[in-house]
Amino acid sequence: MTGIRRFVALAVFVALFAAGALAEDVKGILVDVACSAKIIKEGQAAAKAHTRECALMEQCVKSGYGVYTAEGKYIVFDATGNEMAVAALKASKKTDNLMVKVSGKLTGELIEVKKLKIL
């Protein structure tokens, strides 16, 4: 019995470690999907100028969110990330340059958000 318990405990530890290893941190500027095409076209200056007020407009909230990285890549959030983004925007006092750190599972151009923090 003890050997089986050790094996199960080891298997659980390995599974948890592997799941944590898949999580990635992404830093960049929080931008709603509705404004992302303009941001991607115009670059970092436009991303930094994008306002909290705009990001909280009804059509922007409905469009969802993502993060625009320093490398010029736009990564879209899953539904959970969109909810976290709205909550973080409402709680923030920042008016623009909405730098964020997002942690989650990155698959191509989509991140399954586990944590989101406006910096």
N, CA, C and O atoms as a GROMACS GRO file, in nm:
protein
  476
    1MET      N    1   0.080  -0.119   0.000
    1MET     CA    2   0.000   0.000   0.000
    1MET      C    3   0.085   0.127   0.000
    1MET      O    4   0.054   0.222  -0.071
    2THR      N    5   0.190   0.128   0.077
    2THR     CA    6   0.273   0.246   0.086
    2THR      C    7   0.336   0.280  -0.048
    2THR      O    8   0.348   0.397  -0.084
    3GLY      N    9   0.377   0.177  -0.121
    3GLY     CA   10   0.436   0.199  -0.252
    3GLY      C   11   0.338   0.262  -0.350
    3GLY      O   12   0.375   0.347  -0.430
    4ILE      N   13   0.213   0.220  -0.343
    4ILE     CA   14   0.110   0.276  -0.431
    4ILE      C   15   0.084   0.421  -0.395
    4ILE      O   16   0.069   0.505  -0.483
    5ARG      N   17   0.078   0.451  -0.266
    5ARG     CA   18   0.057   0.590  -0.222
    5ARG      C   19   0.170   0.680  -0.270
    5ARG      O   20   0.147   0.791  -0.316
    6ARG      N   21   0.292   0.631  -0.258
    6ARG     CA   22   0.406   0.710  -0.306
    6ARG      C   23   0.399   0.732  -0.455
    6ARG      O   24   0.426   0.842  -0.503
    7PHE      N   25   0.363   0.629  -0.528
    7PHE     CA   26   0.350   0.641  -0.674
    7PHE      C   27   0.243   0.743  -0.710
    7PHE      O   28   0.264   0.827  -0.798
    8VAL      N   29   0.128   0.735  -0.643
    8VAL     CA   30   0.017   0.829  -0.670
    8VAL      C   31   0.061   0.972  -0.636
    8VAL      O   32   0.036   1.065  -0.712
    9ALA      N   33   0.126   0.989  -0.522
    9ALA     CA   34   0.172   1.122  -0.481
    9ALA      C   35   0.272   1.176  -0.583
    9ALA      O   36   0.267   1.294  -0.618
   10LEU      N   37   0.363   1.092  -0.629
   10LEU     CA   38   0.461   1.133  -0.729
   10LEU      C   39   0.392   1.170  -0.860
   10LEU      O   40   0.428   1.269  -0.923
   11ALA      N   41   0.295   1.091  -0.901
   11ALA     CA   42   0.222   1.117  -1.026
   11ALA      C   43   0.148   1.250  -1.017
   11ALA      O   44   0.147   1.327  -1.113
   12VAL      N   45   0.085   1.278  -0.903
   12VAL     CA   46   0.015   1.406  -0.884
   12VAL      C   47   0.114   1.521  -0.889
   12VAL      O   48   0.087   1.623  -0.953
   13PHE      N   49   0.228   1.507  -0.823
   13PHE     CA   50   0.331   1.610  -0.824
   13PHE      C   51   0.379   1.638  -0.966
   13PHE      O   52   0.390   1.754  -1.005
   14VAL      N   53   0.408   1.536  -1.041
   14VAL     CA   54   0.455   1.550  -1.179
   14VAL      C   55   0.348   1.619  -1.265
   14VAL      O   56   0.380   1.707  -1.344
   15ALA      N   57   0.222   1.580  -1.248
   15ALA     CA   58   0.114   1.640  -1.325
   15ALA      C   59   0.100   1.789  -1.293
   15ALA      O   60   0.084   1.871  -1.384
   16LEU      N   61   0.107   1.824  -1.164
   16LEU     CA   62   0.098   1.965  -1.125
   16LEU      C   63   0.217   2.044  -1.177
   16LEU      O   64   0.201   2.157  -1.224
   17PHE      N   65   0.335   1.986  -1.170
   17PHE     CA   66   0.454   2.053  -1.220
   17PHE      C   67   0.443   2.076  -1.371
   17PHE      O   68   0.476   2.184  -1.420
   18ALA      N   69   0.398   1.975  -1.443
   18ALA     CA   70   0.384   1.987  -1.589
   18ALA      C   71   0.281   2.093  -1.625
   18ALA      O   72   0.303   2.169  -1.719
   19ALA      N   73   0.171   2.099  -1.553
   19ALA     CA   74   0.068   2.200  -1.580
   19ALA      C   75   0.124   2.340  -1.555
   19ALA      O   76   0.097   2.432  -1.633
   20GLY      N   77   0.201   2.356  -1.448
   20GLY     CA   78   0.262   2.485  -1.419
   20GLY      C   79   0.366   2.523  -1.522
   20GLY      O   80   0.384   2.641  -1.552
   21ALA      N   81   0.434   2.425  -1.577
   21ALA     CA   82   0.538   2.452  -1.675
   21ALA      C   83   0.478   2.504  -1.806
   21ALA      O   84   0.546   2.573  -1.882
   22LEU      N   85   0.353   2.470  -1.832
   22LEU     CA   86   0.289   2.516  -1.954
   22LEU      C   87   0.243   2.661  -1.944
   22LEU      O   88   0.220   2.726  -2.047
   23ALA      N   89   0.229   2.713  -1.824
   23ALA     CA   90   0.187   2.851  -1.804
   23ALA      C   91   0.297   2.945  -1.850
   23ALA      O   92   0.416   2.922  -1.826
   24GLU      N   93   0.256   3.052  -1.916
   24GLU     CA   94   0.350   3.151  -1.963
   24GLU      C   95   0.309   3.288  -1.915
   24GLU      O   96   0.190   3.313  -1.891
   25ASP      N   97   0.405   3.377  -1.900
   25ASP     CA   98   0.379   3.517  -1.868
   25ASP      C   99   0.398   3.599  -1.995
   25ASP      O  100   0.495   3.582  -2.068
   26VAL      N  101   0.303   3.688  -2.018
   26VAL     CA  102   0.310   3.777  -2.132
   26VAL      C  103   0.292   3.919  -2.079
   26VAL      O  104   0.199   3.946  -2.003
   27LYS      N  105   0.380   4.009  -2.119
   27LYS     CA  106   0.369   4.150  -2.081
   27LYS      C  107   0.343   4.231  -2.207
   27LYS      O  108   0.392   4.200  -2.315
   28GLY      N  109   0.265   4.335  -2.190
   28GLY     CA  110   0.236   4.424  -2.302
   28GLY      C  111   0.129   4.522  -2.261
   28GLY      O  112   0.110   4.550  -2.143
   29ILE      N  113   0.059   4.574  -2.360
   29ILE     CA  114  -0.042   4.676  -2.336
   29ILE      C  115  -0.180   4.616  -2.361
   29ILE      O  116  -0.204   4.554  -2.465
   30LEU      N  117  -0.269   4.635  -2.266
   30LEU     CA  118  -0.405   4.585  -2.275
   30LEU      C  119  -0.481   4.667  -2.380
   30LEU      O  120  -0.490   4.789  -2.370
   31VAL      N  121  -0.536   4.597  -2.479
   31VAL     CA  122  -0.610   4.663  -2.588
   31VAL      C  123  -0.733   4.578  -2.620
   31VAL      O  124  -0.725   4.456  -2.626
   32ASP      N  125  -0.846   4.646  -2.640
   32ASP     CA  126  -0.966   4.573  -2.679
   32ASP      C  127  -0.954   4.530  -2.826
   32ASP      O  128  -0.882   4.592  -2.903
   33VAL      N  129  -1.025   4.425  -2.862
   33VAL     CA  130  -1.020   4.371  -2.997
   33VAL      C  131  -1.068   4.474  -3.099
   33VAL      O  132  -1.013   4.483  -3.209
   34ALA      N  133  -1.171   4.553  -3.062
   34ALA     CA  134  -1.226   4.653  -3.155
   34ALA      C  135  -1.120   4.755  -3.199
   34ALA      O  136  -1.125   4.804  -3.311
   35CYS      N  137  -1.027   4.786  -3.112
   35CYS     CA  138  -0.923   4.884  -3.144
   35CYS      C  139  -0.791   4.820  -3.188
   35CYS      O  140  -0.697   4.891  -3.224
   36SER      N  141  -0.784   4.688  -3.186
   36SER     CA  142  -0.657   4.620  -3.210
   36SER      C  143  -0.601   4.640  -3.351
   36SER      O  144  -0.480   4.651  -3.367
   37ALA      N  145  -0.686   4.646  -3.453
   37ALA     CA  146  -0.636   4.663  -3.591
   37ALA      C  147  -0.561   4.795  -3.605
   37ALA      O  148  -0.454   4.801  -3.666
   38LYS      N  149  -0.616   4.900  -3.546
   38LYS     CA  150  -0.551   5.032  -3.550
   38LYS      C  151  -0.417   5.026  -3.475
   38LYS      O  152  -0.316   5.079  -3.521
   39ILE      N  153  -0.418   4.963  -3.360
   39ILE     CA  154  -0.297   4.952  -3.277
   39ILE      C  155  -0.190   4.873  -3.351
   39ILE      O  156  -0.073   4.914  -3.352
   40ILE      N  157  -0.228   4.761  -3.411
   40ILE     CA  158  -0.132   4.679  -3.484
   40ILE      C  159  -0.072   4.758  -3.601
   40ILE      O  160   0.047   4.747  -3.628
   41LYS      N  161  -0.154   4.834  -3.667
   41LYS     CA  162  -0.108   4.914  -3.782
   41LYS      C  163  -0.016   5.028  -3.739
   41LYS      O  164   0.084   5.056  -3.804
   42GLU      N  165  -0.051   5.095  -3.628
   42GLU     CA  166   0.022   5.215  -3.586
   42GLU      C  167   0.133   5.190  -3.484
   42GLU      O  168   0.220   5.274  -3.467
   43GLY      N  169   0.131   5.076  -3.417
   43GLY     CA  170   0.242   5.039  -3.330
   43GLY      C  171   0.232   5.082  -3.184
   43GLY      O  172   0.126   5.118  -3.134
   44GLN      N  173   0.347   5.076  -3.118
   44GLN     CA  174   0.356   5.097  -2.973
   44GLN      C  175   0.304   5.232  -2.927
   44GLN      O  176   0.238   5.240  -2.824
   45ALA      N  177   0.331   5.338  -3.001
   45ALA     CA  178   0.285   5.472  -2.960
   45ALA      C  179   0.133   5.474  -2.952
   45ALA      O  180   0.077   5.530  -2.858
   46ALA      N  181   0.067   5.414  -3.049
   46ALA     CA  182  -0.080   5.409  -3.048
   46ALA      C  183  -0.129   5.322  -2.934
   46ALA      O  184  -0.229   5.354  -2.869
   47ALA      N  185  -0.060   5.212  -2.908
   47ALA     CA  186  -0.099   5.124  -2.798
   47ALA      C  187  -0.088   5.198  -2.664
   47ALA      O  188  -0.178   5.187  -2.581
   48LYS      N  189   0.019   5.271  -2.644
   48LYS     CA  190   0.038   5.345  -2.519
   48LYS      C  191  -0.065   5.456  -2.503
   48LYS      O  192  -0.103   5.490  -2.391
   49ALA      N  193  -0.109   5.512  -2.615
   49ALA     CA  194  -0.206   5.622  -2.611
   49ALA      C  195  -0.351   5.571  -2.595
   49ALA      O  196  -0.440   5.649  -2.563
   50HIS      N  197  -0.372   5.443  -2.617
   50HIS     CA  198  -0.508   5.386  -2.604
   50HIS      C  199  -0.555   5.403  -2.461
   50HIS      O  200  -0.483   5.369  -2.367
   51THR      N  201  -0.676   5.455  -2.444
   51THR     CA  202  -0.721   5.493  -2.310
   51THR      C  203  -0.809   5.389  -2.242
   51THR      O  204  -0.872   5.305  -2.306
   52ARG      N  205  -0.810   5.399  -2.112
   52ARG     CA  206  -0.897   5.318  -2.028
   52ARG      C  207  -1.043   5.348  -2.064
   52ARG      O  208  -1.126   5.258  -2.072
   53GLU      N  209  -1.072   5.476  -2.084
   53GLU     CA  210  -1.208   5.518  -2.119
   53GLU      C  211  -1.255   5.447  -2.247
   53GLU      O  212  -1.368   5.398  -2.252
   54CYS      N  213  -1.171   5.443  -2.349
   54CYS     CA  214  -1.206   5.375  -2.474
   54CYS      C  215  -1.225   5.226  -2.449
   54CYS      O  216  -1.322   5.168  -2.495
   55ALA      N  217  -1.133   5.165  -2.375
   55ALA     CA  218  -1.138   5.021  -2.351
   55ALA      C  219  -1.263   4.979  -2.274
   55ALA      O  220  -1.303   4.863  -2.280
   56LEU      N  221  -1.325   5.074  -2.203
   56LEU     CA  222  -1.446   5.043  -2.127
   56LEU      C  223  -1.574   5.083  -2.200
   56LEU      O  224  -1.684   5.068  -2.145
   57MET      N  225  -1.563   5.134  -2.322
   57MET     CA  226  -1.683   5.165  -2.400
   57MET      C  227  -1.755   5.034  -2.431
   57MET      O  228  -1.693   4.930  -2.447
   58GLU      N  229  -1.888   5.041  -2.439
   58GLU     CA  230  -1.970   4.920  -2.455
   58GLU      C  231  -1.924   4.832  -2.571
   58GLU      O  232  -1.909   4.711  -2.553
   59GLN      N  233  -1.901   4.890  -2.689
   59GLN     CA  234  -1.862   4.808  -2.804
   59GLN      C  235  -1.722   4.749  -2.786
   59GLN      O  236  -1.693   4.642  -2.840
   60CYS      N  237  -1.637   4.817  -2.713
   60CYS     CA  238  -1.502   4.765  -2.688
   60CYS      C  239  -1.506   4.649  -2.588
   60CYS      O  240  -1.437   4.549  -2.605
   61VAL      N  241  -1.588   4.664  -2.483
   61VAL     CA  242  -1.604   4.556  -2.386
   61VAL      C  243  -1.660   4.432  -2.456
   61VAL      O  244  -1.612   4.321  -2.433
   62LYS      N  245  -1.761   4.451  -2.539
   62LYS     CA  246  -1.823   4.338  -2.610
   62LYS      C  247  -1.726   4.268  -2.705
   62LYS      O  248  -1.740   4.148  -2.731
   63SER      N  249  -1.628   4.342  -2.758
   63SER     CA  250  -1.535   4.284  -2.855
   63SER      C  251  -1.434   4.191  -2.791
   63SER      O  252  -1.378   4.104  -2.858
   64GLY      N  253  -1.409   4.208  -2.661
   64GLY     CA  254  -1.308   4.129  -2.592
   64GLY      C  255  -1.175   4.203  -2.586
   64GLY      O  256  -1.164   4.317  -2.630
   65TYR      N  257  -1.074   4.136  -2.532
   65TYR     CA  258  -0.945   4.200  -2.506
   65TYR      C  259  -0.828   4.111  -2.547
   65TYR      O  260  -0.843   3.992  -2.576
   66GLY      N  261  -0.713   4.174  -2.547
   66GLY     CA  262  -0.590   4.104  -2.572
   66GLY      C  263  -0.474   4.189  -2.525
   66GLY      O  264  -0.494   4.298  -2.470
   67VAL      N  265  -0.355   4.140  -2.547
   67VAL     CA  266  -0.235   4.213  -2.508
   67VAL      C  267  -0.149   4.235  -2.632
   67VAL      O  268  -0.125   4.143  -2.710
   68TYR      N  269  -0.104   4.360  -2.650
   68TYR     CA  270  -0.016   4.397  -2.760
   68TYR      C  271   0.126   4.400  -2.704
   68TYR      O  272   0.157   4.482  -2.618
   69THR      N  273   0.211   4.312  -2.752
   69THR     CA  274   0.346   4.297  -2.696
   69THR      C  275   0.445   4.395  -2.758
   69THR      O  276   0.418   4.458  -2.860
   70ALA      N  277   0.560   4.406  -2.694
   70ALA     CA  278   0.668   4.493  -2.743
   70ALA      C  279   0.718   4.447  -2.880
   70ALA      O  280   0.776   4.526  -2.955
   71GLU      N  281   0.695   4.319  -2.912
   71GLU     CA  282   0.737   4.265  -3.042
   71GLU      C  283   0.633   4.290  -3.152
   71GLU      O  284   0.652   4.248  -3.266
   72GLY      N  285   0.524   4.359  -3.117
   72GLY     CA  286   0.421   4.390  -3.215
   72GLY      C  287   0.323   4.277  -3.240
   72GLY      O  288   0.256   4.274  -3.343
   73LYS      N  289   0.313   4.184  -3.146
   73LYS     CA  290   0.222   4.070  -3.158
   73LYS      C  291   0.098   4.098  -3.073
   73LYS      O  292   0.108   4.151  -2.962
   74TYR      N  293  -0.019   4.063  -3.126
   74TYR     CA  294  -0.144   4.080  -3.051
   74TYR      C  295  -0.197   3.942  -3.013
   74TYR      O  296  -0.224   3.859  -3.099
   75ILE      N  297  -0.211   3.920  -2.883
   75ILE     CA  298  -0.255   3.791  -2.830
   75ILE      C  299  -0.392   3.811  -2.766
   75ILE      O  300  -0.408   3.893  -2.675
   76VAL      N  301  -0.490   3.735  -2.812
   76VAL     CA  302  -0.629   3.748  -2.769
   76VAL      C  303  -0.654   3.669  -2.641
   76VAL      O  304  -0.598   3.560  -2.622
   77PHE      N  305  -0.739   3.723  -2.553
   77PHE     CA  306  -0.776   3.655  -2.428
   77PHE      C  307  -0.893   3.561  -2.450
   77PHE      O  308  -0.975   3.580  -2.540
   78ASP      N  309  -0.901   3.460  -2.366
   78ASP     CA  310  -1.019   3.374  -2.360
   78ASP      C  311  -1.128   3.448  -2.282
   78ASP      O  312  -1.106   3.561  -2.238
   79ALA      N  313  -1.246   3.386  -2.265
   79ALA     CA  314  -1.358   3.451  -2.196
   79ALA      C  315  -1.323   3.490  -2.053
   79ALA      O  316  -1.361   3.598  -2.007
   80THR      N  317  -1.251   3.404  -1.983
   80THR     CA  318  -1.209   3.436  -1.846
   80THR      C  319  -1.119   3.558  -1.844
   80THR      O  320  -1.133   3.645  -1.758
   81GLY      N  321  -1.026   3.565  -1.939
   81GLY     CA  322  -0.936   3.680  -1.948
   81GLY      C  323  -1.011   3.809  -1.977
   81GLY      O  324  -0.977   3.915  -1.924
   82ASN      N  325  -1.114   3.800  -2.060
   82ASN     CA  326  -1.196   3.918  -2.090
   82ASN      C  327  -1.263   3.970  -1.964
   82ASN      O  328  -1.266   4.091  -1.940
   83GLU      N  329  -1.317   3.880  -1.883
   83GLU     CA  330  -1.380   3.919  -1.756
   83GLU      C  331  -1.277   3.982  -1.662
   83GLU      O  332  -1.305   4.083  -1.597
   84MET      N  333  -1.158   3.922  -1.655
   84MET     CA  334  -1.053   3.976  -1.569
   84MET      C  335  -1.009   4.114  -1.617
   84MET      O  336  -0.982   4.203  -1.536
   85ALA      N  337  -1.002   4.132  -1.749
   85ALA     CA  338  -0.961   4.261  -1.806
   85ALA      C  339  -1.060   4.371  -1.769
   85ALA      O  340  -1.019   4.480  -1.730
   86VAL      N  341  -1.189   4.344  -1.782
   86VAL     CA  342  -1.291   4.443  -1.746
   86VAL      C  343  -1.279   4.480  -1.598
   86VAL      O  344  -1.281   4.598  -1.563
   87ALA      N  345  -1.267   4.380  -1.513
   87ALA     CA  346  -1.254   4.406  -1.369
   87ALA      C  347  -1.129   4.488  -1.338
   87ALA      O  348  -1.134   4.581  -1.257
   88ALA      N  349  -1.018   4.454  -1.402
   88ALA     CA  350  -0.893   4.527  -1.378
   88ALA      C  351  -0.902   4.670  -1.428
   88ALA      O  352  -0.854   4.762  -1.363
   89LEU      N  353  -0.964   4.690  -1.544
   89LEU     CA  354  -0.981   4.826  -1.598
   89LEU      C  355  -1.068   4.911  -1.506
   89LEU      O  356  -1.037   5.027  -1.480
   90LYS      N  357  -1.177   4.853  -1.458
   90LYS     CA  358  -1.267   4.927  -1.369
   90LYS      C  359  -1.199   4.963  -1.237
   90LYS      O  360  -1.227   5.068  -1.179
   91ALA      N  361  -1.109   4.877  -1.190
   91ALA     CA  362  -1.040   4.900  -1.062
   91ALA      C  363  -0.920   4.993  -1.077
   91ALA      O  364  -0.873   5.050  -0.978
   92SER      N  365  -0.870   5.009  -1.197
   92SER     CA  366  -0.749   5.087  -1.220
   92SER      C  367  -0.776   5.236  -1.224
   92SER      O  368  -0.883   5.281  -1.264
   93LYS      N  369  -0.676   5.312  -1.184
   93LYS     CA  370  -0.683   5.458  -1.193
   93LYS      C  371  -0.603   5.508  -1.313
   93LYS      O  372  -0.606   5.627  -1.345
   94LYS      N  373  -0.532   5.417  -1.380
   94LYS     CA  374  -0.453   5.456  -1.498
   94LYS      C  375  -0.548   5.501  -1.609
   94LYS      O  376  -0.656   5.444  -1.626
   95THR      N  377  -0.508   5.601  -1.684
   95THR     CA  378  -0.592   5.651  -1.792
   95THR      C  379  -0.545   5.605  -1.929
   95THR      O  380  -0.624   5.599  -2.023
   96ASP      N  381  -0.416   5.572  -1.940
   96ASP     CA  382  -0.361   5.522  -2.067
   96ASP      C  383  -0.236   5.442  -2.036
   96ASP      O  384  -0.204   5.419  -1.919
   97ASN      N  385  -0.164   5.398  -2.140
   97ASN     CA  386  -0.045   5.313  -2.122
   97ASN      C  387  -0.078   5.198  -2.026
   97ASN      O  388  -0.014   5.182  -1.922
   98LEU      N  389  -0.177   5.120  -2.063
   98LEU     CA  390  -0.232   5.014  -1.980
   98LEU      C  391  -0.148   4.887  -1.986
   98LEU      O  392  -0.192   4.784  -2.036
   99MET      N  393  -0.027   4.897  -1.933
   99MET     CA  394   0.066   4.784  -1.928
   99MET      C  395   0.008   4.674  -1.839
   99MET      O  396  -0.042   4.701  -1.730
  100VAL      N  397   0.016   4.551  -1.887
  100VAL     CA  398  -0.034   4.437  -1.811
  100VAL      C  399   0.066   4.323  -1.811
  100VAL      O  400   0.152   4.311  -1.899
  101LYS      N  401   0.052   4.241  -1.709
  101LYS     CA  402   0.122   4.112  -1.705
  101LYS      C  403   0.012   4.007  -1.700
  101LYS      O  404  -0.073   4.010  -1.611
  102VAL      N  405   0.016   3.916  -1.794
  102VAL     CA  406  -0.085   3.812  -1.806
  102VAL      C  407  -0.016   3.677  -1.794
  102VAL      O  408   0.086   3.653  -1.858
  103SER      N  409  -0.072   3.591  -1.713
  103SER     CA  410  -0.020   3.455  -1.700
  103SER      C  411  -0.127   3.358  -1.744
  103SER      O  412  -0.245   3.374  -1.712
  104GLY      N  413  -0.085   3.255  -1.819
  104GLY     CA  414  -0.180   3.155  -1.863
  104GLY      C  415  -0.118   3.064  -1.966
  104GLY      O  416   0.002   3.066  -1.991
  105LYS      N  417  -0.204   2.982  -2.026
  105LYS     CA  418  -0.160   2.888  -2.128
  105LYS      C  419  -0.172   2.954  -2.265
  105LYS      O  420  -0.282   2.990  -2.308
  106LEU      N  421  -0.060   2.970  -2.330
  106LEU     CA  422  -0.054   3.034  -2.462
  106LEU      C  423  -0.059   2.927  -2.570
  106LEU      O  424   0.022   2.835  -2.574
  107THR      N  425  -0.158   2.943  -2.659
  107THR     CA  426  -0.173   2.853  -2.773
  107THR      C  427  -0.187   2.941  -2.897
  107THR      O  428  -0.294   2.995  -2.924
  108GLY      N  429  -0.079   2.954  -2.971
  108GLY     CA  430  -0.081   3.039  -3.091
  108GLY      C  431  -0.107   3.184  -3.054
  108GLY      O  432  -0.027   3.246  -2.984
  109GLU      N  433  -0.219   3.238  -3.102
  109GLU     CA  434  -0.255   3.379  -3.079
  109GLU      C  435  -0.358   3.395  -2.968
  109GLU      O  436  -0.419   3.501  -2.956
  110LEU      N  437  -0.380   3.290  -2.888
  110LEU     CA  438  -0.479   3.292  -2.781
  110LEU      C  439  -0.414   3.254  -2.650
  110LEU      O  440  -0.331   3.163  -2.643
  111ILE      N  441  -0.452   3.326  -2.544
  111ILE     CA  442  -0.404   3.290  -2.411
  111ILE      C  443  -0.523   3.262  -2.320
  111ILE      O  444  -0.616   3.342  -2.309
  112GLU      N  445  -0.518   3.145  -2.255
  112GLU     CA  446  -0.616   3.109  -2.153
  112GLU      C  447  -0.566   3.172  -2.023
  112GLU      O  448  -0.475   3.120  -1.959
  113VAL      N  449  -0.626   3.283  -1.986
  113VAL     CA  450  -0.575   3.367  -1.877
  113VAL      C  451  -0.605   3.306  -1.741
  113VAL      O  452  -0.718   3.268  -1.709
  114LYS      N  453  -0.499   3.298  -1.660
  114LYS     CA  454  -0.511   3.252  -1.521
  114LYS      C  455  -0.495   3.371  -1.426
  114LYS      O  456  -0.560   3.376  -1.321
  115LYS      N  457  -0.410   3.466  -1.464
  115LYS     CA  458  -0.387   3.588  -1.383
  115LYS      C  459  -0.369   3.705  -1.478
  115LYS      O  460  -0.313   3.690  -1.587
  116LEU      N  461  -0.418   3.821  -1.436
  116LEU     CA  462  -0.402   3.943  -1.513
  116LEU      C  463  -0.383   4.058  -1.416
  116LEU      O  464  -0.461   4.074  -1.322
  117LYS      N  465  -0.280   4.137  -1.437
  117LYS     CA  466  -0.253   4.251  -1.348
  117LYS      C  467  -0.211   4.371  -1.431
  117LYS      O  468  -0.120   4.362  -1.513
  118ILE      N  469  -0.278   4.483  -1.409
  118ILE     CA  470  -0.235   4.608  -1.471
  118ILE      C  471  -0.116   4.658  -1.391
  118ILE      O  472  -0.123   4.670  -1.268
  119LEU      N  473  -0.007   4.688  -1.460
  119LEU     CA  474   0.117   4.728  -1.391
  119LEU      C  475   0.122   4.879  -1.369
  119LEU      O  476   0.219   4.929  -1.313
   0.00000   0.00000   0.00000
